[in-house]
């Protein structure tokens, strides 16, 4: 759920983190910010696919703590 929320905060149409960045850097166009996010979105989607395919990964750290 955290991974999905993270992806939602950087992708259009919501992209709340992008608009916070835009407010801090008004000289940078929103399109350029979204273009810079493409590699991060791709990696997040791969990570999400791994977590969905192998749910035991999400519990690995919990098991290591016990």
CHARMM-style PDB file with segment names, atoms N, HN, CA, C and O in Angstrom:
ATOM      1  N   UNK     1       0.821  -1.177   0.000  1.00  0.00      PROA
ATOM      2  CA  UNK     1       0.000   0.000   0.000  1.00  0.00      PROA
ATOM      3  C   UNK     1       0.882   1.265   0.000  1.00  0.00      PROA
ATOM      4  O   UNK     1       0.546   2.260  -0.642  1.00  0.00      PROA
ATOM      5  N   UNK     2       1.978   1.214   0.706  1.00  0.00      PROA
ATOM      6  HN  UNK     2       2.251   0.406   1.227  1.00  0.00      PROA
ATOM      7  CA  UNK     2       2.882   2.364   0.752  1.00  0.00      PROA
ATOM      8  C   UNK     2       3.489   2.610  -0.624  1.00  0.00      PROA
ATOM      9  O   UNK     2       3.626   3.758  -1.047  1.00  0.00      PROA
ATOM     10  N   UNK     3       3.851   1.546  -1.319  1.00  0.00      PROA
ATOM     11  HN  UNK     3       3.739   0.613  -0.976  1.00  0.00      PROA
ATOM     12  CA  UNK     3       4.441   1.684  -2.659  1.00  0.00      PROA
ATOM     13  C   UNK     3       3.424   2.310  -3.617  1.00  0.00      PROA
ATOM     14  O   UNK     3       3.775   3.184  -4.410  1.00  0.00      PROA
ATOM     15  N   UNK     4       2.187   1.872  -3.546  1.00  0.00      PROA
ATOM     16  HN  UNK     4       1.902   1.162  -2.902  1.00  0.00      PROA
ATOM     17  CA  UNK     4       1.156   2.441  -4.414  1.00  0.00      PROA
ATOM     18  C   UNK     4       0.920   3.918  -4.110  1.00  0.00      PROA
ATOM     19  O   UNK     4       0.735   4.720  -5.026  1.00  0.00      PROA
ATOM     20  N   UNK     5       0.926   4.276  -2.839  1.00  0.00      PROA
ATOM     21  HN  UNK     5       1.076   3.625  -2.095  1.00  0.00      PROA
ATOM     22  CA  UNK     5       0.754   5.681  -2.463  1.00  0.00      PROA
ATOM     23  C   UNK     5       1.914   6.516  -2.983  1.00  0.00      PROA
ATOM     24  O   UNK     5       1.721   7.620  -3.493  1.00  0.00      PROA
ATOM     25  N   UNK     6       3.120   5.978  -2.850  1.00  0.00      PROA
ATOM     26  HN  UNK     6       3.278   5.082  -2.437  1.00  0.00      PROA
ATOM     27  CA  UNK     6       4.307   6.683  -3.347  1.00  0.00      PROA
ATOM     28  C   UNK     6       4.219   6.918  -4.852  1.00  0.00      PROA
ATOM     29  O   UNK     6       4.508   8.015  -5.331  1.00  0.00      PROA
ATOM     30  N   UNK     7       3.824   5.900  -5.588  1.00  0.00      PROA
ATOM     31  HN  UNK     7       3.589   5.009  -5.200  1.00  0.00      PROA
ATOM     32  CA  UNK     7       3.683   6.038  -7.044  1.00  0.00      PROA
ATOM     33  C   UNK     7       2.599   7.073  -7.367  1.00  0.00      PROA
ATOM     34  O   UNK     7       2.757   7.874  -8.289  1.00  0.00      PROA
ATOM     35  N   UNK     8       1.514   7.053  -6.616  1.00  0.00      PROA
ATOM     36  HN  UNK     8       1.385   6.402  -5.868  1.00  0.00      PROA
ATOM     37  CA  UNK     8       0.428   8.004  -6.850  1.00  0.00      PROA
ATOM     38  C   UNK     8       0.822   9.450  -6.592  1.00  0.00      PROA
ATOM     39  O   UNK     8       0.283  10.367  -7.213  1.00  0.00      PROA
ATOM     40  N   UNK     9       1.761   9.654  -5.675  1.00  0.00      PROA
ATOM     41  HN  UNK     9       2.199   8.910  -5.170  1.00  0.00      PROA
ATOM     42  CA  UNK     9       2.162  11.022  -5.349  1.00  0.00      PROA
ATOM     43  C   UNK     9       3.122  11.627  -6.369  1.00  0.00      PROA
ATOM     44  O   UNK     9       3.361  12.834  -6.346  1.00  0.00      PROA
ATOM     45  N   UNK    10       3.676  10.805  -7.267  1.00  0.00      PROA
ATOM     46  HN  UNK    10       3.482   9.824  -7.286  1.00  0.00      PROA
ATOM     47  CA  UNK    10       4.596  11.363  -8.261  1.00  0.00      PROA
ATOM     48  C   UNK    10       4.101  11.222  -9.693  1.00  0.00      PROA
ATOM     49  O   UNK    10       4.763  11.686 -10.621  1.00  0.00      PROA
ATOM     50  N   UNK    11       2.941  10.587  -9.889  1.00  0.00      PROA
ATOM     51  HN  UNK    11       2.403  10.210  -9.135  1.00  0.00      PROA
ATOM     52  CA  UNK    11       2.446  10.408 -11.258  1.00  0.00      PROA
ATOM     53  C   UNK    11       1.225  11.291 -11.513  1.00  0.00      PROA
ATOM     54  O   UNK    11       0.480  11.614 -10.588  1.00  0.00      PROA
ATOM     55  N   UNK    12       1.028  11.679 -12.779  1.00  0.00      PROA
ATOM     56  HN  UNK    12       1.634  11.416 -13.530  1.00  0.00      PROA
ATOM     57  CA  UNK    12      -0.162  12.465 -13.105  1.00  0.00      PROA
ATOM     58  C   UNK    12      -1.416  11.605 -12.959  1.00  0.00      PROA
ATOM     59  O   UNK    12      -1.279  10.383 -13.019  1.00  0.00      PROA
ATOM     60  N   UNK    13      -2.570  12.110 -12.782  1.00  0.00      PROA
ATOM     61  HN  UNK    13      -2.681  13.103 -12.734  1.00  0.00      PROA
ATOM     62  CA  UNK    13      -2.959  13.510 -12.728  1.00  0.00      PROA
ATOM     63  C   UNK    13      -2.795  14.134 -11.340  1.00  0.00      PROA
ATOM     64  O   UNK    13      -2.823  15.358 -11.219  1.00  0.00      PROA
ATOM     65  N   UNK    14      -2.627  13.338 -10.312  1.00  0.00      PROA
ATOM     66  HN  UNK    14      -2.604  12.343 -10.411  1.00  0.00      PROA
ATOM     67  CA  UNK    14      -2.516  13.916  -8.966  1.00  0.00      PROA
ATOM     68  C   UNK    14      -1.137  14.542  -8.799  1.00  0.00      PROA
ATOM     69  O   UNK    14      -1.019  15.767  -8.768  1.00  0.00      PROA
ATOM     70  N   UNK    15      -0.102  13.731  -8.691  1.00  0.00      PROA
ATOM     71  HN  UNK    15      -0.198  12.736  -8.716  1.00  0.00      PROA
ATOM     72  CA  UNK    15       1.269  14.210  -8.655  1.00  0.00      PROA
ATOM     73  C   UNK    15       1.537  15.306  -7.635  1.00  0.00      PROA
ATOM     74  O   UNK    15       2.206  16.294  -7.938  1.00  0.00      PROA
ATOM     75  N   UNK    16       1.013  15.131  -6.426  1.00  0.00      PROA
ATOM     76  HN  UNK    16       0.469  14.328  -6.180  1.00  0.00      PROA
ATOM     77  CA  UNK    16       1.126  16.174  -5.424  1.00  0.00      PROA
ATOM     78  C   UNK    16       2.576  16.572  -5.148  1.00  0.00      PROA
ATOM     79  O   UNK    16       2.863  17.758  -4.983  1.00  0.00      PROA
ATOM     80  N   UNK    17       3.479  15.623  -5.095  1.00  0.00      PROA
ATOM     81  HN  UNK    17       3.246  14.660  -5.229  1.00  0.00      PROA
ATOM     82  CA  UNK    17       4.895  15.943  -4.858  1.00  0.00      PROA
ATOM     83  C   UNK    17       5.473  16.786  -5.987  1.00  0.00      PROA
ATOM     84  O   UNK    17       6.353  17.614  -5.750  1.00  0.00      PROA
ATOM     85  N   UNK    18       4.992  16.586  -7.209  1.00  0.00      PROA
ATOM     86  HN  UNK    18       4.278  15.913  -7.402  1.00  0.00      PROA
ATOM     87  CA  UNK    18       5.474  17.373  -8.349  1.00  0.00      PROA
ATOM     88  C   UNK    18       5.064  18.834  -8.198  1.00  0.00      PROA
ATOM     89  O   UNK    18       5.840  19.738  -8.507  1.00  0.00      PROA
ATOM     90  N   UNK    19       3.853  19.057  -7.725  1.00  0.00      PROA
ATOM     91  HN  UNK    19       3.223  18.323  -7.473  1.00  0.00      PROA
ATOM     92  CA  UNK    19       3.391  20.430  -7.576  1.00  0.00      PROA
ATOM     93  C   UNK    19       4.068  21.131  -6.398  1.00  0.00      PROA
ATOM     94  O   UNK    19       4.245  22.349  -6.423  1.00  0.00      PROA
ATOM     95  N   UNK    20       4.445  20.378  -5.374  1.00  0.00      PROA
ATOM     96  HN  UNK    20       4.301  19.388  -5.354  1.00  0.00      PROA
ATOM     97  CA  UNK    20       5.235  20.957  -4.284  1.00  0.00      PROA
ATOM     98  C   UNK    20       6.605  21.368  -4.822  1.00  0.00      PROA
ATOM     99  O   UNK    20       7.107  22.445  -4.500  1.00  0.00      PROA
ATOM    100  N   UNK    21       7.206  20.505  -5.644  1.00  0.00      PROA
ATOM    101  HN  UNK    21       6.799  19.630  -5.906  1.00  0.00      PROA
ATOM    102  CA  UNK    21       8.492  20.831  -6.257  1.00  0.00      PROA
ATOM    103  C   UNK    21       8.362  22.040  -7.178  1.00  0.00      PROA
ATOM    104  O   UNK    21       9.242  22.901  -7.205  1.00  0.00      PROA
ATOM    105  N   UNK    22       7.270  22.104  -7.927  1.00  0.00      PROA
ATOM    106  HN  UNK    22       6.555  21.405  -7.905  1.00  0.00      PROA
ATOM    107  CA  UNK    22       7.036  23.231  -8.828  1.00  0.00      PROA
ATOM    108  C   UNK    22       6.899  24.545  -8.047  1.00  0.00      PROA
ATOM    109  O   UNK    22       7.358  25.591  -8.506  1.00  0.00      PROA
ATOM    110  N   UNK    23       6.273  24.489  -6.882  1.00  0.00      PROA
ATOM    111  HN  UNK    23       5.900  23.640  -6.510  1.00  0.00      PROA
ATOM    112  CA  UNK    23       6.132  25.698  -6.064  1.00  0.00      PROA
ATOM    113  C   UNK    23       7.492  26.187  -5.562  1.00  0.00      PROA
ATOM    114  O   UNK    23       7.693  27.389  -5.390  1.00  0.00      PROA
ATOM    115  N   UNK    24       8.412  25.271  -5.331  1.00  0.00      PROA
ATOM    116  HN  UNK    24       8.248  24.295  -5.471  1.00  0.00      PROA
ATOM    117  CA  UNK    24       9.741  25.647  -4.863  1.00  0.00      PROA
ATOM    118  C   UNK    24      10.671  26.058  -5.998  1.00  0.00      PROA
ATOM    119  O   UNK    24      11.623  26.807  -5.778  1.00  0.00      PROA
ATOM    120  N   UNK    25      10.407  25.577  -7.202  1.00  0.00      PROA
ATOM    121  HN  UNK    25       9.634  24.968  -7.381  1.00  0.00      PROA
ATOM    122  CA  UNK    25      11.224  25.895  -8.379  1.00  0.00      PROA
ATOM    123  C   UNK    25      10.324  26.414  -9.504  1.00  0.00      PROA
ATOM    124  O   UNK    25      10.085  25.691 -10.470  1.00  0.00      PROA
ATOM    125  N   UNK    26       9.829  27.623  -9.404  1.00  0.00      PROA
ATOM    126  HN  UNK    26      10.023  28.211  -8.619  1.00  0.00      PROA
ATOM    127  CA  UNK    26       8.869  28.120 -10.404  1.00  0.00      PROA
ATOM    128  C   UNK    26       9.453  28.274 -11.805  1.00  0.00      PROA
ATOM    129  O   UNK    26       8.697  28.308 -12.776  1.00  0.00      PROA
ATOM    130  N   UNK    27      10.773  28.370 -11.938  1.00  0.00      PROA
ATOM    131  HN  UNK    27      11.387  28.343 -11.149  1.00  0.00      PROA
ATOM    132  CA  UNK    27      11.369  28.535 -13.260  1.00  0.00      PROA
ATOM    133  C   UNK    27      11.437  27.222 -14.056  1.00  0.00      PROA
ATOM    134  O   UNK    27      11.697  27.249 -15.259  1.00  0.00      PROA
ATOM    135  N   UNK    28      11.211  26.093 -13.410  1.00  0.00      PROA
ATOM    136  HN  UNK    28      11.000  26.071 -12.433  1.00  0.00      PROA
ATOM    137  CA  UNK    28      11.270  24.794 -14.087  1.00  0.00      PROA
ATOM    138  C   UNK    28       9.854  24.405 -14.521  1.00  0.00      PROA
ATOM    139  O   UNK    28       8.948  24.374 -13.689  1.00  0.00      PROA
ATOM    140  N   UNK    29       9.647  24.108 -15.808  1.00  0.00      PROA
ATOM    141  HN  UNK    29      10.384  24.133 -16.484  1.00  0.00      PROA
ATOM    142  CA  UNK    29       8.301  23.723 -16.269  1.00  0.00      PROA
ATOM    143  C   UNK    29       7.879  22.362 -15.713  1.00  0.00      PROA
ATOM    144  O   UNK    29       8.708  21.484 -15.476  1.00  0.00      PROA
ATOM    145  N   UNK    30       6.577  22.213 -15.512  1.00  0.00      PROA
ATOM    146  HN  UNK    30       5.903  22.927 -15.704  1.00  0.00      PROA
ATOM    147  CA  UNK    30       6.034  20.968 -14.962  1.00  0.00      PROA
ATOM    148  C   UNK    30       6.361  19.787 -15.880  1.00  0.00      PROA
ATOM    149  O   UNK    30       6.658  18.697 -15.393  1.00  0.00      PROA
ATOM    150  N   UNK    31       6.311  19.986 -17.173  1.00  0.00      PROA
ATOM    151  HN  UNK    31       6.069  20.872 -17.569  1.00  0.00      PROA
ATOM    152  CA  UNK    31       6.629  18.912 -18.123  1.00  0.00      PROA
ATOM    153  C   UNK    31       8.038  18.385 -17.936  1.00  0.00      PROA
ATOM    154  O   UNK    31       8.273  17.180 -18.022  1.00  0.00      PROA
ATOM    155  N   UNK    32       8.964  19.274 -17.685  1.00  0.00      PROA
ATOM    156  HN  UNK    32       8.773  20.253 -17.616  1.00  0.00      PROA
ATOM    157  CA  UNK    32      10.358  18.863 -17.466  1.00  0.00      PROA
ATOM    158  C   UNK    32      10.489  18.065 -16.166  1.00  0.00      PROA
ATOM    159  O   UNK    32      11.261  17.108 -16.096  1.00  0.00      PROA
ATOM    160  N   UNK    33       9.746  18.455 -15.155  1.00  0.00      PROA
ATOM    161  HN  UNK    33       9.119  19.232 -15.212  1.00  0.00      PROA
ATOM    162  CA  UNK    33       9.773  17.706 -13.896  1.00  0.00      PROA
ATOM    163  C   UNK    33       9.241  16.296 -14.112  1.00  0.00      PROA
ATOM    164  O   UNK    33       9.840  15.326 -13.647  1.00  0.00      PROA
ATOM    165  N   UNK    34       8.105  16.179 -14.824  1.00  0.00      PROA
ATOM    166  HN  UNK    34       7.618  16.967 -15.201  1.00  0.00      PROA
ATOM    167  CA  UNK    34       7.543  14.857 -15.084  1.00  0.00      PROA
ATOM    168  C   UNK    34       8.487  14.002 -15.938  1.00  0.00      PROA
ATOM    169  O   UNK    34       8.592  12.796 -15.715  1.00  0.00      PROA
ATOM    170  N   UNK    35       9.174  14.610 -16.912  1.00  0.00      PROA
ATOM    171  HN  UNK    35       9.088  15.590 -17.093  1.00  0.00      PROA
ATOM    172  CA  UNK    35      10.135  13.860 -17.730  1.00  0.00      PROA
ATOM    173  C   UNK    35      11.282  13.334 -16.875  1.00  0.00      PROA
ATOM    174  O   UNK    35      11.781  12.234 -17.115  1.00  0.00      PROA
ATOM    175  N   UNK    36      11.698  14.106 -15.888  1.00  0.00      PROA
ATOM    176  HN  UNK    36      11.293  14.999 -15.693  1.00  0.00      PROA
ATOM    177  CA  UNK    36      12.761  13.663 -14.984  1.00  0.00      PROA
ATOM    178  C   UNK    36      12.323  12.548 -14.055  1.00  0.00      PROA
ATOM    179  O   UNK    36      13.156  11.814 -13.524  1.00  0.00      PROA
ATOM    180  N   UNK    37      11.028  12.418 -13.857  1.00  0.00      PROA
ATOM    181  HN  UNK    37      10.351  13.014 -14.288  1.00  0.00      PROA
ATOM    182  CA  UNK    37      10.508  11.378 -12.969  1.00  0.00      PROA
ATOM    183  C   UNK    37      10.323  10.029 -13.650  1.00  0.00      PROA
ATOM    184  O   UNK    37      10.135   9.021 -12.971  1.00  0.00      PROA
ATOM    185  N   UNK    38      10.372   9.991 -14.962  1.00  0.00      PROA
ATOM    186  HN  UNK    38      10.525  10.811 -15.514  1.00  0.00      PROA
ATOM    187  CA  UNK    38      10.101   8.748 -15.698  1.00  0.00      PROA
ATOM    188  C   UNK    38      10.970   7.579 -15.220  1.00  0.00      PROA
ATOM    189  O   UNK    38      10.420   6.498 -15.006  1.00  0.00      PROA
ATOM    190  N   UNK    39      12.287   7.721 -15.038  1.00  0.00      PROA
ATOM    191  HN  UNK    39      12.734   8.599 -15.212  1.00  0.00      PROA
ATOM    192  CA  UNK    39      13.070   6.574 -14.554  1.00  0.00      PROA
ATOM    193  C   UNK    39      12.645   6.118 -13.159  1.00  0.00      PROA
ATOM    194  O   UNK    39      12.649   4.921 -12.871  1.00  0.00      PROA
ATOM    195  N   UNK    40      12.282   7.053 -12.303  1.00  0.00      PROA
ATOM    196  HN  UNK    40      12.279   8.025 -12.537  1.00  0.00      PROA
ATOM    197  CA  UNK    40      11.860   6.696 -10.955  1.00  0.00      PROA
ATOM    198  C   UNK    40      10.529   5.960 -10.966  1.00  0.00      PROA
ATOM    199  O   UNK    40      10.326   5.018 -10.200  1.00  0.00      PROA
ATOM    200  N   UNK    41       9.624   6.394 -11.836  1.00  0.00      PROA
ATOM    201  HN  UNK    41       9.789   7.159 -12.457  1.00  0.00      PROA
ATOM    202  CA  UNK    41       8.333   5.720 -11.963  1.00  0.00      PROA
ATOM    203  C   UNK    41       8.535   4.310 -12.496  1.00  0.00      PROA
ATOM    204  O   UNK    41       7.890   3.372 -12.028  1.00  0.00      PROA
ATOM    205  N   UNK    42       9.427   4.151 -13.474  1.00  0.00      PROA
ATOM    206  HN  UNK    42       9.950   4.913 -13.854  1.00  0.00      PROA
ATOM    207  CA  UNK    42       9.701   2.824 -14.037  1.00  0.00      PROA
ATOM    208  C   UNK    42      10.246   1.881 -12.969  1.00  0.00      PROA
ATOM    209  O   UNK    42       9.819   0.729 -12.878  1.00  0.00      PROA
ATOM    210  N   UNK    43      11.179   2.362 -12.169  1.00  0.00      PROA
ATOM    211  HN  UNK    43      11.526   3.297 -12.242  1.00  0.00      PROA
ATOM    212  CA  UNK    43      11.746   1.522 -11.108  1.00  0.00      PROA
ATOM    213  C   UNK    43      10.687   1.186 -10.063  1.00  0.00      PROA
ATOM    214  O   UNK    43      10.655   0.066  -9.554  1.00  0.00      PROA
ATOM    215  N   UNK    44       9.821   2.146  -9.738  1.00  0.00      PROA
ATOM    216  HN  UNK    44       9.847   3.056 -10.152  1.00  0.00      PROA
ATOM    217  CA  UNK    44       8.750   1.883  -8.776  1.00  0.00      PROA
ATOM    218  C   UNK    44       7.776   0.830  -9.291  1.00  0.00      PROA
ATOM    219  O   UNK    44       7.306  -0.006  -8.519  1.00  0.00      PROA
ATOM    220  N   UNK    45       7.468   0.859 -10.580  1.00  0.00      PROA
ATOM    221  HN  UNK    45       7.850   1.538 -11.207  1.00  0.00      PROA
ATOM    222  CA  UNK    45       6.566  -0.135 -11.153  1.00  0.00      PROA
ATOM    223  C   UNK    45       7.216  -1.517 -11.127  1.00  0.00      PROA
ATOM    224  O   UNK    45       6.544  -2.511 -10.851  1.00  0.00      PROA
ATOM    225  N   UNK    46       8.512  -1.588 -11.410  1.00  0.00      PROA
ATOM    226  HN  UNK    46       9.057  -0.781 -11.634  1.00  0.00      PROA
ATOM    227  CA  UNK    46       9.226  -2.879 -11.334  1.00  0.00      PROA
ATOM    228  C   UNK    46       9.212  -3.388  -9.892  1.00  0.00      PROA
ATOM    229  O   UNK    46       8.970  -4.570  -9.650  1.00  0.00      PROA
ATOM    230  N   UNK    47       9.472  -2.492  -8.939  1.00  0.00      PROA
ATOM    231  HN  UNK    47       9.668  -1.532  -9.136  1.00  0.00      PROA
ATOM    232  CA  UNK    47       9.450  -2.885  -7.524  1.00  0.00      PROA
ATOM    233  C   UNK    47       8.068  -3.379  -7.123  1.00  0.00      PROA
ATOM    234  O   UNK    47       7.949  -4.374  -6.408  1.00  0.00      PROA
ATOM    235  N   UNK    48       7.025  -2.695  -7.577  1.00  0.00      PROA
ATOM    236  HN  UNK    48       7.123  -1.887  -8.157  1.00  0.00      PROA
ATOM    237  CA  UNK    48       5.664  -3.121  -7.280  1.00  0.00      PROA
ATOM    238  C   UNK    48       5.382  -4.493  -7.878  1.00  0.00      PROA
ATOM    239  O   UNK    48       4.761  -5.337  -7.232  1.00  0.00      PROA
ATOM    240  N   UNK    49       5.833  -4.717  -9.104  1.00  0.00      PROA
ATOM    241  HN  UNK    49       6.338  -4.031  -9.628  1.00  0.00      PROA
ATOM    242  CA  UNK    49       5.627  -6.025  -9.743  1.00  0.00      PROA
ATOM    243  C   UNK    49       6.331  -7.134  -8.960  1.00  0.00      PROA
ATOM    244  O   UNK    49       5.788  -8.228  -8.805  1.00  0.00      PROA
ATOM    245  N   UNK    50       7.532  -6.853  -8.470  1.00  0.00      PROA
ATOM    246  HN  UNK    50       7.974  -5.965  -8.597  1.00  0.00      PROA
ATOM    247  CA  UNK    50       8.245  -7.850  -7.658  1.00  0.00      PROA
ATOM    248  C   UNK    50       7.505  -8.139  -6.358  1.00  0.00      PROA
ATOM    249  O   UNK    50       7.402  -9.295  -5.948  1.00  0.00      PROA
ATOM    250  N   UNK    51       6.997  -7.112  -5.715  1.00  0.00      PROA
ATOM    251  HN  UNK    51       7.080  -6.173  -6.048  1.00  0.00      PROA
ATOM    252  CA  UNK    51       6.272  -7.323  -4.461  1.00  0.00      PROA
ATOM    253  C   UNK    51       4.967  -8.082  -4.673  1.00  0.00      PROA
ATOM    254  O   UNK    51       4.567  -8.887  -3.832  1.00  0.00      PROA
ATOM    255  N   UNK    52       4.306  -7.823  -5.798  1.00  0.00      PROA
ATOM    256  HN  UNK    52       4.631  -7.169  -6.481  1.00  0.00      PROA
ATOM    257  CA  UNK    52       3.072  -8.554  -6.085  1.00  0.00      PROA
ATOM    258  C   UNK    52       3.382  -9.996  -6.479  1.00  0.00      PROA
ATOM    259  O   UNK    52       2.657 -10.914  -6.093  1.00  0.00      PROA
ATOM    260  N   UNK    53       4.448 -10.200  -7.239  1.00  0.00      PROA
ATOM    261  HN  UNK    53       5.037  -9.455  -7.552  1.00  0.00      PROA
ATOM    262  CA  UNK    53       4.814 -11.547  -7.685  1.00  0.00      PROA
ATOM    263  C   UNK    53       5.356 -12.408  -6.551  1.00  0.00      PROA
ATOM    264  O   UNK    53       5.089 -13.609  -6.490  1.00  0.00      PROA
ATOM    265  N   UNK    54       6.114 -11.792  -5.661  1.00  0.00      PROA
ATOM    266  HN  UNK    54       6.330 -10.817  -5.710  1.00  0.00      PROA
ATOM    267  CA  UNK    54       6.741 -12.516  -4.554  1.00  0.00      PROA
ATOM    268  C   UNK    54       6.416 -11.800  -3.239  1.00  0.00      PROA
ATOM    269  O   UNK    54       7.244 -11.039  -2.739  1.00  0.00      PROA
ATOM    270  N   UNK    55       5.238 -12.026  -2.678  1.00  0.00      PROA
ATOM    271  HN  UNK    55       4.566 -12.644  -3.084  1.00  0.00      PROA
ATOM    272  CA  UNK    55       4.842 -11.294  -1.476  1.00  0.00      PROA
ATOM    273  C   UNK    55       5.733 -11.573  -0.265  1.00  0.00      PROA
ATOM    274  O   UNK    55       5.744 -10.781   0.678  1.00  0.00      PROA
ATOM    275  N   UNK    56       6.466 -12.661  -0.270  1.00  0.00      PROA
ATOM    276  HN  UNK    56       6.457 -13.304  -1.035  1.00  0.00      PROA
ATOM    277  CA  UNK    56       7.341 -12.981   0.855  1.00  0.00      PROA
ATOM    278  C   UNK    56       8.459 -11.950   1.014  1.00  0.00      PROA
ATOM    279  O   UNK    56       9.035 -11.824   2.095  1.00  0.00      PROA
ATOM    280  N   UNK    57       8.766 -11.217  -0.047  1.00  0.00      PROA
ATOM    281  HN  UNK    57       8.297 -11.319  -0.925  1.00  0.00      PROA
ATOM    282  CA  UNK    57       9.798 -10.188   0.028  1.00  0.00      PROA
ATOM    283  C   UNK    57       9.420  -9.134   1.061  1.00  0.00      PROA
ATOM    284  O   UNK    57      10.278  -8.644   1.795  1.00  0.00      PROA
ATOM    285  N   UNK    58       8.150  -8.788   1.118  1.00  0.00      PROA
ATOM    286  HN  UNK    58       7.453  -9.187   0.522  1.00  0.00      PROA
ATOM    287  CA  UNK    58       7.714  -7.739   2.048  1.00  0.00      PROA
ATOM    288  C   UNK    58       7.849  -8.172   3.503  1.00  0.00      PROA
ATOM    289  O   UNK    58       7.933  -7.326   4.393  1.00  0.00      PROA
ATOM    290  N   UNK    59       7.870  -9.464   3.754  1.00  0.00      PROA
ATOM    291  HN  UNK    59       7.801 -10.152   3.031  1.00  0.00      PROA
ATOM    292  CA  UNK    59       7.995  -9.958   5.121  1.00  0.00      PROA
ATOM    293  C   UNK    59       9.420 -10.360   5.478  1.00  0.00      PROA
ATOM    294  O   UNK    59       9.680 -10.787   6.603  1.00  0.00      PROA
ATOM    295  N   UNK    60      10.325 -10.229   4.549  1.00  0.00      PROA
ATOM    296  HN  UNK    60      10.114  -9.883   3.636  1.00  0.00      PROA
ATOM    297  CA  UNK    60      11.703 -10.654   4.777  1.00  0.00      PROA
ATOM    298  C   UNK    60      12.346  -9.906   5.942  1.00  0.00      PROA
ATOM    299  O   UNK    60      12.967 -10.530   6.803  1.00  0.00      PROA
ATOM    300  N   UNK    61      12.209  -8.598   5.983  1.00  0.00      PROA
ATOM    301  HN  UNK    61      11.705  -8.092   5.284  1.00  0.00      PROA
ATOM    302  CA  UNK    61      12.809  -7.820   7.063  1.00  0.00      PROA
ATOM    303  C   UNK    61      12.183  -8.163   8.410  1.00  0.00      PROA
ATOM    304  O   UNK    61      12.872  -8.187   9.431  1.00  0.00      PROA
ATOM    305  N   UNK    62      10.888  -8.425   8.414  1.00  0.00      PROA
ATOM    306  HN  UNK    62      10.329  -8.405   7.585  1.00  0.00      PROA
ATOM    307  CA  UNK    62      10.225  -8.799   9.661  1.00  0.00      PROA
ATOM    308  C   UNK    62      10.780 -10.105  10.180  1.00  0.00      PROA
ATOM    309  O   UNK    62      11.029 -10.253  11.377  1.00  0.00      PROA
ATOM    310  N   UNK    63      10.971 -11.043   9.287  1.00  0.00      PROA
ATOM    311  HN  UNK    63      10.769 -10.923   8.315  1.00  0.00      PROA
ATOM    312  CA  UNK    63      11.551 -12.335   9.695  1.00  0.00      PROA
ATOM    313  C   UNK    63      12.978 -12.191  10.186  1.00  0.00      PROA
ATOM    314  O   UNK    63      13.393 -12.906  11.098  1.00  0.00      PROA
ATOM    315  N   UNK    64      13.735 -11.278   9.597  1.00  0.00      PROA
ATOM    316  HN  UNK    64      13.398 -10.698   8.856  1.00  0.00      PROA
ATOM    317  CA  UNK    64      15.126 -11.096   9.997  1.00  0.00      PROA
ATOM    318  C   UNK    64      15.212 -10.453  11.386  1.00  0.00      PROA
ATOM    319  O   UNK    64      16.202 -10.654  12.088  1.00  0.00      PROA
ATOM    320  N   UNK    65      14.210  -9.697  11.789  1.00  0.00      PROA
ATOM    321  HN  UNK    65      13.405  -9.533  11.218  1.00  0.00      PROA
ATOM    322  CA  UNK    65      14.212  -9.032  13.085  1.00  0.00      PROA
ATOM    323  C   UNK    65      13.932 -10.012  14.221  1.00  0.00      PROA
ATOM    324  O   UNK    65      14.388  -9.791  15.343  1.00  0.00      PROA
ATOM    325  N   UNK    66      13.201 -11.077  13.959  1.00  0.00      PROA
ATOM    326  HN  UNK    66      12.831 -11.257  13.047  1.00  0.00      PROA
ATOM    327  CA  UNK    66      12.846 -12.058  15.021  1.00  0.00      PROA
ATOM    328  C   UNK    66      13.967 -12.977  15.322  1.00  0.00      PROA
ATOM    329  OT1 UNK    66      13.837 -13.851  16.179  1.00  0.00      PROA
TER     330      UNK     66
END
